[in-house]
Structures are given as structure tokens and as C-alpha cells.
């Protein structure tokens, strides 16, 4: 006990003795004195020490506690000061404890930045200012809880333990080292970043357990006033806890709140999903990045979590771990969703993949459209070599874990572990359908991105749009299908103007994002000859979709009409030889002719309907449909 504290307690004893002589019960005086000198003396002293209180602060704290717990004492002080019962004034504290009729000696203790403002309300450098002890201080001294605010989450005593991942172990070691070495009296921030479900809170629990320190988890997503920040800082100081702030990704005004809190308590830890982005300008900040688990670790995560479920015999978890980049929390959620949604007694690969996609946020914003996975291998008609390359690409995605992890090729990949492809060919030759076939085969979501809606004339805006797309793609684990890729991926030009320079920078940035992406990226173009050679070299596959020859057109015509469609004497030879059409044109004609036949209540789809649909298809592209082209099937419209 310090000399100042002893002095204040002796003065309190003298006051209580005088208080007793004035006619109040000895029992009440002894109870109050015991409260400060025996039962709660350690709590009382810890408050003085934690806040760096002066003699005047200690006297105000003691007197404020007395008038809070004793109605008789509150009445006497009220009579002395004229204050409302339960309040004290700087003048009364000065007179009772120090024998002064003014407060000139204690003006510094009553300023807005003084420790006393955290302990009492109404603190002001005025003789008759009405001061009242904050309830949280009363609760603390009386050994009650101080964690009762809506923006504080009491630490839950769950059974989560540290997952055996290199990334988590490294993050814990960094947290322990930085917290140990930080000077908590100065504003300082530790920013722990990582994907959702990566285990950020697990790492924090482990680090504080090793340090034998206490933390309080706080959400700043709500509207917290400056007064509540002051109250919060007092709670943290009283409990000797370090604040761990969550919810900053959803809170735009968090910066000033964090800054204020850091200036009050010193060390603050921010938990954020914004990997690599510093959130606290103007305050010393150390960023600790929780990296995604490696391919091998992800496979171990899938195996570990699968023990809680019954799987269909032969289920290959390496295929799933190779297709999806999942955090520990995401793997747990995927299995949970699969178990809820599956109608099977035992989970299948398809069930687990469905659980993966249902656990993601599929919203890719306005720049991407989610395509249906409605086509299969039988639907697409392309040259055999192109089909073989598509199958090879699917195999590379399926067998990623085996080749990269088991066989050790991950360290031999110069341009990343994702699968990137260029689909090249004229419009309507099956590029989009092929991407949908792959998505269906792999049971992966696919998002079509039009670069025409991404590329901006404003400097830096294109890169921002691309960054947003790839960040969201990492979370939903889908196939990215860039349509009209030649808008940005064309051969980098010689820099003659400023625009050429920025165009080259945008192309280089997109190439960088593709190389960083561990999923599947497909670029569609009809101008592959204009692509930069260095760019093409970095692609895993370049697959050609040529204009269909007569043999392929025949197959496309045959597949264009479903088995249920009532086809009536279609002259397939005539259509194949007379009209050089793409697969997309042929499918449009088939659908249009079916509607024409249905509109006439015809018994079947005939050449009349097909020729009318061909004429419409020609008109769409500005071509004249002549009698010579229609031949014997010409008719007047």
C-alpha cells in the first residue's frame, strides 16, 4: 500500500469516526470502514494503481464509494455540499481530507484528461461540481462483474483448440511476441487479418492462454458514442484486459472509435478480413496475416472433419480438397450443410460439394453473372482434340492434390497452382457452353464476367474492379469465365501515349491476379493472335473452337432438337450443305422454328418453320436471305 493510499484511508477512518460521533450507528461506520480497509482494499488499491490516481483522486474515490453504499453518509455529505444525495463535490473532498476551503491545489486533477474523469461523472474544475462514482467502478471494488454492455461479448468457454496448421502456429507465435514486447501505455494496434473461418479468434485465445492474459472481445459495428468509449476504456483498465475488436469490416466509422480507444488504453487488437489492408492510419500498427492452409493441410482438415460424418464408400476427399480452397471454419460449415441438405444416409462427393457452395456467399456483384450448369459432354459438338484438352483440364483440377501435394509438384509451379485457359474461336462456336460443361462435370459454380463492364476509363478503377472480382471468387470458389477477354488481354502495345501505359498496367495486373488465383480461370476470345506471347505462355491450356465443318454441323443439327420434339421430314443434308452456321446459330434456329410450329398448332416442326427461322437469323446479322439460298424450300413470308 502506497503512502498516498494509507493517507487517504486514514483520513477516511477519521471521517467515519467523526461520522459515528455525530450520532450514526457504530455498526454502519464499522461496515463502511471494513469495506475499504479489509474486504475490498485490494480492489480499491488496484483502481488507484491502474489509473495512476493522485491523492485527490484517491480521496474522491473513497468518499464517492462511501456515499454510494451508505444512505446516512450520503445525506450528511449532501447537507455539507448542497449536492444531490449520492454525489460529492471537489470542495467537500478538499475540505474533509485536506483542510482547504478552495480547490486551487487540485485543478490539474479535475481537468477533462485526468484519471478522475474515467472514475466519476460530472468531473469539472469547479468547487461545487456534482461528481458521482461510475457504477462500473463501484461494481469492480465490490467484486462484481464489469462486463455488462451490449457491445461487449463475454469470452465464451468453448472447447475449441488450436488446429495443427503452420499458418495458425506462426500467427500465435507472432501474437505472443508482439503483445509481450508492446508498451501498453502508448497507442498501439495489432491487426490480425485472414479469411472468414481461418481461425483468427482461435489463435487469439491460444496466444492469451500462453501469456496468461485476459482479453475482452468487442464489436464496434454498432453506434458507440464517445462517452461509451470512455466507459469501455475504464472497464478494460479495471479488468486489466486487452480489447479484441471484431466487426470492423461492416463498420465504416470504426477508425475514429479504434483511435480513441487506443489513446485511452494503449494496446488494441483488430480482427479483420481485409487481408493486407492497413486499417489504422496515424497509429503504430503491426499486421499479422493468417495465411490460408496449404494443399496438404486442407486435405488433412477434410479428413479430420469427415470423422464426424458417415461417408459413402470410396468417397475421395482429395478431389474436393483439390477443387476448393477452404479455411478450417469453412470445411466445418461445408460438412454441416452437407449433412443438413443431403437425402442420403451416407454423404457423397456431390453432397459435400453442395455443402461447400451452400456455405459460401454466391453474390459476385454486378460485374459477374452466375451461369447455369445445364450442359454435359453429350451436348457440346467440337473437334476431338479440343474435347480431349477440356477433359485434360478437368483432370488437372480433380487431381490437383495428388500431383501438387503427394507428388511434390507444388514447388515446381512457376506461375501459381490454379488452372488457367484460353478458349479461342469465332462467336457461337461453343466457348461458353464448354465452360458450362466443365462446371457441370466438376460440380463447381461458374461466373461469367464481361470485361466490357469491368474496364474503366478512369485510372486505377479497372484494377479495383478486378481485385474485387478475384477477392469474391476466392470466397465462393467458382470458375471465372472472362468473356470478350480481348478487351484487355490483347497484345501490349508500344507506349506512345499515357493511355497505352495504363492499358499495359491493367493487363499486367490481371495476369498477376490470375497467377495468384488457385481456382479455375477461363478467358474467351476470337482474337487470340493479338495476345501477348508471354501472356499465352503463362496459360495452362489454349483450346481452339473452330467454325464447325459440315460433319460437325450435321451433329449439331441432330442434337438441336430434343427427342420429344415432333420433327417432320427435316432435310438435314440440305441444311448442312446450304448454310454455314455456327452452333449457336443452329440452336437459335431450332428453338425459333419450334415456337413457330407451336404457334400454328402444327403437328410437327417442318422445313417451312426452319426456313422462316433461318431467315430471322440472317436478319439479325444484317444478311439478306435470297431465293437462291432457300432453293426448293423458299416461300413468301
C-alpha positions in Angstrom: 0.0 0.0 0.0 1.5 3.4 -1.0 1.8 6.3 1.3 -0.9 8.2 -0.6 -3.3 5.4 -0.2 -2.5 5.0 3.5 -3.0 8.7 3.9 -6.4 8.6 2.2 -7.6 5.5 4.2 -6.5 7.1 7.5 -8.5 10.2 6.5 -11.5 8.1 5.7 -11.2 6.4 9.1 -11.1 9.8 10.8 -14.1 10.9 8.8 -16.0 7.8 9.7 -15.1 8.2 13.4 -16.4 11.8 13.3 -19.4 10.5 11.3 -20.0 8.0 14.1 -19.7 10.6 16.9 -22.4 12.7 15.1 -24.9 10.1 16.2 -24.9 7.5 13.4 -24.7 3.8 14.4 -21.3 2.4 15.1 -22.2 -0.7 13.2 -22.7 1.2 10.0 -19.5 3.1 10.4 -17.6 -0.1 11.0 -19.2 -1.7 8.0 -18.1 1.1 5.7 -14.6 1.2 7.1 -14.3 -2.5 6.8 -15.4 -2.3 3.2 -12.4 0.0 2.3 -9.8 -1.5 4.6 -10.4 -5.2 4.6 -12.9 -6.8 2.2 -12.1 -4.7 -0.9 -8.9 -3.0 -0.1 -7.1 -4.9 -2.9 -9.7 -3.8 -5.4 -9.6 -0.3 -4.1 -5.8 -0.2 -4.4 -5.8 -1.8 -7.8 -8.1 1.0 -9.1 -5.7 3.7 -7.8 -2.8 1.9 -9.3 -4.4 1.1 -12.7 -5.5 4.7 -13.3 -2.4 6.4 -11.8 -4.5 8.2 -9.3 -3.3 11.2 -7.2 -4.1 11.8 -3.5 -7.0 13.9 -4.5 -8.3 11.2 -6.9 -8.0 8.6 -4.1 -9.9 10.8 -1.7 -12.7 11.4 -4.2 -12.8 7.7 -5.0 -13.1 6.7 -1.3 -15.7 9.4 -0.4 -17.7 8.6 -3.6 -17.9 5.0 -2.6 -19.0 5.8 0.9 -21.9 8.0 -0.2 -22.8 5.3 -2.7 -23.2 2.5 -0.2 -24.4 4.5 2.9 -27.6 6.5 2.8 -26.7 8.2 6.1 -23.3 9.3 4.7 -24.9 10.4 1.5 -27.3 12.6 3.5 -24.6 14.2 5.6 -22.4 15.0 2.5 -25.4 16.4 0.8 -26.1 18.6 3.7 -22.4 19.8 3.7 -22.2 20.4 -0.1 -25.8 21.0 -1.2 -25.3 18.3 -3.8 -27.9 15.6 -4.6 -27.5 12.6 -2.2 -25.0 10.1 -3.7 -22.9 12.9 -5.2 -19.9 14.7 -3.9 -18.1 17.9 -4.8 -14.5 18.9 -5.3 -15.0 21.4 -2.5 -16.1 18.7 0.0 -13.2 16.4 -0.9 -10.7 19.3 -0.4 -12.2 20.4 2.9 -12.7 16.9 4.5 -9.4 15.4 3.5 -7.0 18.2 3.1 -8.4 21.1 5.1 -8.6 23.6 2.2 -11.5 25.9 1.6 -10.7 26.0 -2.2 -9.6 23.6 -4.9 -6.7 25.6 -6.4 -4.3 22.9 -5.3 -6.2 20.2 -7.2 -7.1 21.9 -10.5 -5.0 19.5 -12.5 -6.9 16.5 -11.1 -10.2 17.9 -12.3 -9.3 18.6 -16.0 -11.0 16.6 -18.8 -8.0 14.4 -19.5 -7.4 13.4 -15.8 -7.8 9.9 -14.5 -10.7 11.0 -12.3 -12.9 11.5 -15.4 -12.8 7.8 -16.0 -13.8 7.0 -12.5 -16.6 9.6 -11.9 -19.1 11.5 -13.9 -19.5 15.3 -13.7 -15.8 16.0 -13.0 -15.1 19.7 -13.5 -12.7 22.3 -12.1 -15.5 23.9 -10.1 -15.8 24.0 -6.4 -19.5 22.7 -6.3 -19.3 20.4 -9.4 -21.6 17.4 -8.7 -19.4 14.3 -9.1 -20.7 10.7 -8.9 -18.8 7.4 -8.9 -19.4 5.4 -12.1 -21.3 2.2 -11.4 -18.7 0.1 -13.1 -16.1 1.3 -10.6 -18.4 0.6 -7.7 -19.1 -2.9 -9.1 -15.4 -3.6 -9.5 -14.5 -2.5 -6.0 -17.4 -4.6 -4.6 -16.0 -7.6 -6.7 -18.9 -7.5 -9.2 -18.8 -8.1 -13.0 -17.9 -5.1 -15.1 -18.8 -6.7 -18.5 -22.4 -5.8 -19.0 -22.5 -3.6 -22.1 -24.3 -4.5 -25.4 -21.1 -4.1 -27.4 -19.1 -6.5 -25.2 -19.2 -10.3 -25.7 -18.0 -12.1 -22.6 -15.4 -14.6 -23.6 -17.1 -18.0 -24.1 -15.6 -21.0 -22.5 -15.8 -23.3 -25.6 -13.7 -26.4 -26.3 -12.1 -25.1 -29.4 -8.4 -25.8 -29.6 -5.6 -24.7 -31.9 -5.7 -26.6 -35.2 -2.4 -28.1 -36.2 -1.8 -25.7 -39.1 1.5 -24.0 -39.8 -0.3 -20.7 -40.5 -2.1 -20.7 -37.2 1.0 -21.7 -35.2 3.0 -18.9 -36.8 0.3 -16.3 -36.1 0.1 -17.4 -32.5 3.9 -17.0 -32.1 3.8 -13.6 -33.6 0.9 -12.5 -31.4 2.6 -13.7 -28.2 5.9 -11.9 -29.2 4.2 -8.6 -30.1 1.9 -8.5 -27.1 4.8 -9.3 -24.8 7.0 -6.6 -26.3 4.4 -3.9 -26.7 4.2 -0.9 -24.3 0.6 -0.8 -23.4 0.8 2.7 -22.2 1.2 4.1 -25.7 -1.3 3.8 -28.6 -0.5 0.7 -30.5 -2.5 -1.7 -32.7 -2.1 -5.3 -33.7 -4.2 -6.1 -36.8 -4.9 -9.8 -37.3 -6.2 -10.5 -40.8 -7.4 -13.6 -42.7 -10.3 -15.2 -44.4 -13.5 -15.9 -42.6 -13.2 -19.2 -40.8 -9.3 -19.1 -40.9 -9.2 -19.4 -37.1 -8.4 -15.8 -36.1 -10.2 -16.0 -32.7 -8.8 -19.4 -32.1 -5.3 -18.0 -32.5 -6.1 -15.1 -30.1 -7.4 -17.5 -27.5 -4.3 -19.6 -27.7 -1.9 -16.6 -27.6 -3.7 -15.2 -24.5 -3.7 -18.6 -22.8 0.1 -18.8 -23.3 0.5 -15.3 -22.0 -1.9 -15.9 -19.1 -3.5 -12.6 -20.0 -7.2 -11.7 -20.4 -8.9 -10.2 -23.4 -12.4 -8.9 -24.0 -14.0 -9.3 -27.4 -15.7 -6.1 -28.5 -17.9 -5.4 -31.6 -17.6 -1.8 -32.9 -20.2 -2.4 -35.6 -22.8 -0.6 -33.6 -23.1 3.1 -32.9 -20.9 3.7 -29.9 -20.7 7.2 -28.5 -17.5 8.9 -27.2 -19.0 8.6 -23.7 -19.3 4.8 -24.2 -15.7 4.7 -25.4 -14.6 6.3 -22.2 -16.7 3.8 -20.2 -15.4 1.0 -22.2 -11.8 2.0 -21.6 -12.4 2.2 -17.9 -13.8 -1.4 -17.9 -10.7 -2.6 -19.8 -8.3 -0.9 -17.4 -10.2 -2.1 -14.3 -10.2 -5.7 -15.5 -6.6 -5.4 -16.8 -7.9 -6.7 -20.2 -6.8 -6.1 -23.8 -9.6 -5.2 -26.2 -10.0 -7.5 -29.3 -12.2 -5.7 -31.8 -14.4 -7.5 -34.3 -17.0 -6.3 -36.8 -14.7 -3.6 -38.3 -15.4 -5.0 -41.9 -19.0 -3.9 -41.5 -18.4 -0.6 -39.7 -17.3 2.4 -41.8 -16.8 4.7 -38.9 -14.7 2.3 -36.8 -11.4 4.2 -37.4 -12.1 7.1 -35.0 -13.5 4.7 -32.4 -10.4 2.5 -32.5 -8.2 5.5 -32.4 -10.0 6.9 -29.3 -9.9 3.5 -27.6 -6.2 3.0 -28.4 -5.4 6.5 -27.0 -7.3 5.6 -23.8 -5.9 2.0 -23.1 -2.8 1.7 -25.3 -2.8 -1.7 -27.0 -5.8 -2.7 -29.2 -6.1 -5.8 -31.3 -8.2 -5.6 -34.5 -9.6 -8.8 -36.1 -10.3 -8.2 -39.8 -11.0 -10.0 -43.0 -9.3 -7.3 -45.1 -6.1 -9.2 -45.7 -3.1 -6.9 -46.1 -5.0 -3.6 -45.9 -3.8 -1.4 -43.0 -6.9 -0.1 -41.2 -5.4 2.4 -38.7 -3.6 5.3 -40.2 -1.7 7.5 -37.7 -1.3 4.8 -35.1 1.7 2.4 -34.9 0.3 -0.8 -36.3 1.7 -4.3 -36.8 -0.2 -6.5 -39.3 -0.2 -10.3 -38.7 -1.6 -12.2 -41.7 -3.2 -15.6 -41.1 -2.3 -17.3 -44.4 -4.7 -19.9 -46.0 -3.8 -23.5 -45.2 -1.6 -25.3 -47.8 -3.0 -28.1 -50.1 -1.7 -30.7 -47.7 -3.2 -29.0 -44.7 -6.6 -28.6 -46.4 -6.6 -32.3 -47.2 -5.9 -33.1 -43.5 -8.7 -30.7 -42.5 -11.2 -32.6 -44.7 -10.0 -35.9 -43.3 -10.2 -34.8 -39.7 -13.7 -33.2 -40.1 -15.1 -36.2 -42.0 -14.6 -38.4 -39.0 -17.8 -36.8 -37.6 -19.9 -38.0 -40.6 -20.6 -41.2 -42.4 -19.3 -41.1 -46.0 -20.2 -43.2 -49.0 -17.7 -45.9 -49.6 -15.0 -44.8 -52.0 -15.5 -41.0 -51.4 -12.3 -39.3 -52.5 -11.7 -36.2 -50.3 -8.5 -35.4 -52.2 -10.7 -34.4 -55.2 -12.7 -32.0 -53.0 -9.6 -30.5 -51.3 -8.0 -30.0 -54.7 -11.0 -28.2 -56.1 -11.7 -25.9 -53.2 -9.5 -23.6 -51.1 -11.1 -23.8 -47.7 -10.4 -22.4 -44.3 -10.9 -24.6 -41.2 -14.2 -22.9 -40.4 -15.4 -23.3 -44.0 -14.6 -27.0 -44.0 -16.6 -27.5 -40.8 -19.5 -25.5 -42.2 -19.5 -27.3 -45.5 -19.8 -30.7 -43.8 -22.6 -29.3 -41.6 -24.6 -28.0 -44.6 -24.0 -31.2 -46.5 -25.4 -33.2 -43.6 -28.5 -31.0 -43.4 -29.2 -30.9 -47.1 -28.4 -34.5 -48.1 -31.2 -37.0 -48.5 -28.7 -39.9 -48.4 -27.8 -41.9 -45.4 -24.1 -41.6 -46.2 -22.6 -38.4 -47.6 -21.4 -38.5 -51.3 -18.9 -36.3 -53.0 -21.8 -34.4 -54.6 -23.4 -33.8 -51.2 -20.2 -32.4 -49.8 -19.6 -30.1 -52.8 -23.2 -28.9 -52.5 -22.5 -28.2 -48.8 -19.4 -26.2 -49.9 -21.4 -24.0 -52.3 -24.3 -23.5 -50.0 -21.9 -22.3 -47.3 -20.4 -19.6 -49.5 -21.8 -16.2 -50.3 -22.6 -16.5 -54.0 -23.0 -12.8 -54.6 -20.3 -11.6 -57.1 -21.9 -8.2 -57.6 -23.0 -6.6 -60.8 -19.8 -7.4 -62.7 -20.4 -11.2 -62.8 -23.4 -13.4 -63.7 -23.8 -16.9 -62.3 -24.3 -19.3 -65.2 -26.4 -22.4 -65.1 -24.6 -25.8 -65.1 -27.1 -27.2 -67.6 -24.8 -28.8 -70.3 -22.9 -32.1 -70.3 -20.4 -33.7 -72.6 -23.1 -35.0 -74.9 -24.4 -31.5 -75.6 -21.2 -30.0 -77.0 -20.0 -30.6 -80.5 -16.4 -29.6 -81.0 -13.3 -31.2 -82.7 -12.0 -34.3 -80.9 -8.7 -32.6 -80.0 -10.5 -29.7 -78.3 -12.7 -32.1 -76.4 -9.6 -34.1 -75.2 -8.0 -30.9 -73.9 -11.2 -30.0 -72.0 -11.1 -33.4 -70.4 -7.4 -33.0 -69.5 -8.2 -29.7 -67.9 -10.9 -31.3 -65.7 -8.5 -34.0 -64.7 -5.9 -31.4 -63.7 -8.5 -29.8 -61.4 -9.6 -33.1 -59.9 -6.1 -34.5 -59.4 -4.6 -31.3 -58.1 -4.0 -32.7 -54.6 -2.3 -35.9 -55.8 0.1 -34.2 -58.2 0.9 -31.0 -56.3 0.9 -32.4 -52.8 1.5 -36.1 -52.9 4.0 -36.0 -55.8 5.5 -32.7 -54.7 5.0 -30.6 -57.8 3.6 -27.6 -55.9 7.2 -26.2 -55.6 7.7 -26.6 -59.3 4.9 -24.3 -60.4 6.4 -21.0 -61.7 3.0 -19.3 -62.3 0.7 -20.5 -59.4 -1.3 -23.6 -58.8 -4.5 -22.6 -60.4 -5.7 -23.8 -63.8 -5.9 -21.0 -66.4 -7.2 -21.5 -70.0 -7.9 -19.5 -73.2 -10.9 -20.6 -75.3 -10.4 -19.1 -78.8 -12.7 -19.2 -81.7 -15.4 -17.2 -83.6 -18.6 -16.3 -81.9 -21.2 -19.1 -81.4 -18.7 -22.0 -81.6 -19.3 -23.3 -78.1 -16.8 -21.4 -75.8 -19.4 -20.5 -73.2 -21.1 -23.9 -73.4 -17.7 -25.6 -72.9 -17.2 -23.6 -69.7 -20.6 -24.7 -68.5 -19.8 -28.3 -69.4 -16.7 -28.1 -67.3 -18.6 -26.6 -64.4 -21.2 -29.3 -64.6 -18.6 -32.1 -64.8 -16.7 -30.7 -61.8 -19.8 -29.6 -59.9 -18.4 -26.1 -59.5 -20.2 -22.8 -59.7 -19.3 -20.7 -62.8 -19.4 -16.9 -63.1 -19.4 -15.1 -66.4 -17.6 -11.8 -66.3 -17.7 -9.3 -69.1 -14.6 -7.2 -69.2 -16.5 -4.6 -71.1 -18.3 -3.8 -67.8 -15.0 -4.0 -65.8 -12.6 -1.9 -67.8 -12.9 1.7 -66.9 -11.5 4.9 -68.5 -10.6 6.2 -65.0 -7.1 5.4 -63.9 -6.9 2.7 -61.2 -10.6 1.8 -61.5 -10.1 -1.2 -63.7 -7.6 -2.7 -61.2 -10.0 -2.0 -58.4 -12.8 -3.8 -60.2 -10.6 -6.8 -61.0 -9.4 -7.0 -57.4 -13.0 -7.1 -56.2 -13.8 -9.9 -58.5 -10.9 -12.1 -57.5 -11.4 -11.4 -53.8 -15.0 -12.6 -54.0 -14.1 -15.5 -56.2 -11.7 -16.7 -53.5 -14.6 -17.0 -51.1 -17.2 -18.6 -53.4 -14.6 -20.9 -55.1 -16.1 -20.7 -58.5 -14.9 -20.9 -62.1 -14.2 -17.4 -63.5 -15.2 -17.1 -67.2 -14.0 -13.9 -68.8 -16.0 -13.2 -71.9 -14.6 -10.8 -74.6 -11.2 -11.1 -73.0 -9.6 -9.3 -75.9 -10.9 -6.1 -74.5 -8.0 -6.1 -72.0 -5.8 -9.1 -72.9 -4.8 -8.0 -76.4 -1.1 -7.6 -77.3 0.5 -5.0 -75.2 1.2 -2.0 -77.3 4.3 0.2 -77.6 3.8 3.1 -75.2 3.2 6.1 -77.2 0.5 7.7 -75.1 -0.3 7.8 -71.4 -3.4 5.6 -72.1 -1.1 2.9 -73.6 0.9 2.8 -70.5 -2.1 2.3 -68.2 -3.6 -0.3 -70.6 -0.5 -2.3 -70.3 -0.5 -1.9 -66.5 -4.1 -3.2 -66.4 -3.3 -6.3 -68.5 -0.2 -7.0 -66.3 -2.4 -6.6 -63.1 -4.9 -9.1 -64.4 -2.2 -11.6 -65.3 -0.9 -11.2 -61.8 -4.4 -11.9 -60.3 -4.8 -15.0 -62.5 -1.5 -16.3 -61.3 -2.4 -15.7 -57.7 -5.8 -17.3 -58.0 -5.8 -21.0 -57.0 -9.0 -21.8 -58.8 -10.1 -22.0 -62.5 -9.9 -19.0 -64.9 -11.2 -19.3 -68.5 -10.6 -16.5 -71.0 -12.8 -16.4 -74.1 -11.7 -14.5 -77.2 -11.9 -14.6 -81.0 -8.6 -12.7 -81.4 -6.0 -14.9 -79.8 -3.5 -13.9 -82.4 -3.4 -10.5 -80.8 -2.5 -11.8 -77.3 0.9 -11.2 -75.9 3.2 -14.2 -76.3 4.4 -14.0 -72.7 0.8 -14.0 -71.6 -0.1 -17.0 -73.6 2.9 -18.9 -72.3 1.5 -18.5 -68.7 -1.8 -20.2 -69.6 -2.1 -23.9 -68.8 -4.3 -24.6 -71.9 -5.2 -22.8 -75.1 -8.2 -24.6 -76.6 -9.4 -23.9 -80.1 -13.2 -23.7 -81.0 -13.2 -23.5 -84.8 -16.1 -22.8 -87.0 -17.9 -26.2 -87.5 -17.3 -28.0 -90.7 -20.1 -30.0 -92.5 -19.6 -33.1 -90.4 -19.8 -31.1 -87.1 -22.8 -29.1 -88.4 -24.7 -32.3 -89.1 -24.2 -33.5 -85.5 -25.2 -30.0 -84.1 -28.4 -30.1 -86.2 -29.2 -33.6 -84.9 -28.6 -32.5 -81.3 -30.5 -29.2 -81.7 -33.9 -30.9 -81.5 -34.8 -32.8 -78.3 -36.1 -36.4 -78.5 -39.6 -35.3 -77.5 -39.7 -32.6 -80.3 -42.2 -33.6 -83.1 -39.8 -33.2 -86.1 -41.5 -33.6 -89.5 -39.3 -34.6 -92.5 -36.4 -32.2 -92.0 -33.9 -32.2 -94.9 -30.7 -32.4 -92.9 -28.5 -32.7 -95.9 -29.8 -29.5 -97.4 -29.4 -27.6 -94.2 -25.8 -28.8 -93.6 -24.6 -28.1 -97.2 -26.5 -24.9 -97.9 -26.0 -23.0 -94.7 -22.6 -22.5 -93.0 -23.8 -21.7 -89.5 -22.3 -21.8 -86.1 -23.6 -24.0 -83.3 -25.2 -21.0 -81.6 -27.0 -20.0 -84.9 -28.3 -23.6 -85.3 -29.6 -23.8 -81.8 -31.3 -20.4 -82.1 -33.0 -21.6 -85.4 -34.2 -24.9 -83.8 -35.8 -23.1 -80.9 -37.4 -20.4 -83.1 -38.8 -23.0 -85.5 -40.3 -24.9 -82.6 -42.2 -21.8 -81.4 -43.4 -21.1 -85.0 -44.7 -24.6 -85.3 -46.4 -24.5 -81.9 -48.0 -21.1 -82.7 -49.6 -22.7 -85.8 -50.8 -25.7 -83.9 -48.8 -27.7 -86.4 -48.4 -31.5 -85.9 -44.6 -31.1 -86.3 -41.6 -28.9 -86.9 -41.1 -28.8 -90.7 -38.8 -27.2 -93.2 -41.2 -24.3 -93.5 -40.7 -23.4 -89.9 -37.0 -23.9 -90.1 -36.5 -21.8 -93.2 -38.5 -19.0 -91.5 -36.2 -19.2 -88.5 -33.1 -19.2 -90.8 -34.4 -16.0 -92.4 -34.8 -14.4 -89.0 -31.3 -15.5 -88.0 -29.9 -13.9 -91.2 -31.8 -10.7 -90.5 -30.3 -10.4 -87.0 -26.8 -10.2 -88.6 -27.9 -7.9 -91.4 -27.6 -10.6 -94.1 -30.1 -10.9 -97.0 -32.0 -14.2 -97.3 -32.4 -14.9 -101.0 -34.5 -17.3 -103.1 -31.3 -19.0 -104.3 -30.2 -19.8 -100.7 -33.7 -21.2 -99.8 -33.8 -23.2 -103.0 -36.8 -25.6 -103.2 -37.9 -24.6 -99.7 -38.3 -20.9 -100.4 -41.7 -19.5 -99.5 -43.1 -16.0 -99.5 -43.4 -14.5 -96.0 
